Amino acid sequence: MRALAGMLLSFAALTPLAHAAPPAPKADHPILGIWRLALPELRCVETYRFRGDGTTLVTSKEEVSESEFQIPDVPNAKGFYKLEDRIVKDNGKKDCSGEIMKVGTKATNFLRFHPSGELFLMCSDETMEACIGPFERVEGEEA
């Protein structure tokens, strides 16, 4: 993901990916909607719009980017959803961490949702040892 590029780059394996439309997540998938990640140490907020067609729109400081994502319908036995994401558009401006992400960058992370469905953590693997968050659901705004 382009968010927190400085932090996530240490988490995610980044490689170019051939273009193929991702399968859409199920209509009631917990990832769908708008999520915010506050980064007080950077005095910045990132906003993620996970759409039902398998695309995201992300704003991070001056950066605006779009990506395609894949996520399973249910978490694995450890309670994590494997999120695969590939950037398809980017305005070439710096994100909250000062990075500029490149179109074609792919990232794989693991999401763990709070039972309320209102928060999730994004982790580098299927443990809770290297995570960022919480990402907080934004209610009352259009996805």
RAWOVEN-V300560 format. One record per residue. PHI is phi as a letter, one per 40 degrees, with the letter a starting at -180 (NA if undefined). NEAR is the number of other ideal C-beta (glycine too) atoms within 12 Angstrom. Layout:
phi/near
PHI/NEAR
PHI/NEAR
This chain:
phi/near
NA/47
c/49
c/44
f/38
d/35
c/24
c/31
c/37
d/25
c/18
c/27
b/33
c/18
b/25
a/15
c/15
b/24
c/10
c/15
a/13
c/14
c/26
c/18
c/20
c/29
c/16
d/14
b/12
c/29
c/29
c/40
c/27
h/31
b/27
b/39
b/28
b/36
c/23
b/27
d/9
c/12
b/23
f/10
a/25
b/24
b/38
b/32
b/41
b/29
c/37
c/26
c/21
c/21
g/28
b/29
b/42
b/31
b/40
b/27
a/39
f/28
c/20
c/33
b/25
a/40
b/27
a/38
b/35
b/41
b/29
a/34
c/22
c/18
b/17
c/22
c/17
c/8
c/15
g/20
b/27
b/31
c/28
b/44
b/31
b/39
b/36
c/40
b/28
a/23
a/30
c/21
g/17
b/18
c/22
c/38
d/35
c/29
g/20
c/30
b/24
c/41
b/25
d/21
g/22
c/32
b/31
b/39
b/29
b/41
b/35
b/42
b/33
c/31
c/17
d/11
c/11
g/20
c/19
a/23
a/37
b/30
b/38
b/32
c/29
a/23
c/23
b/15
b/19
c/13
b/19
b/26
b/35
h/32
c/22
c/39
b/24
c/28
b/22
c/13
g/8
b/14
c/10
c/22
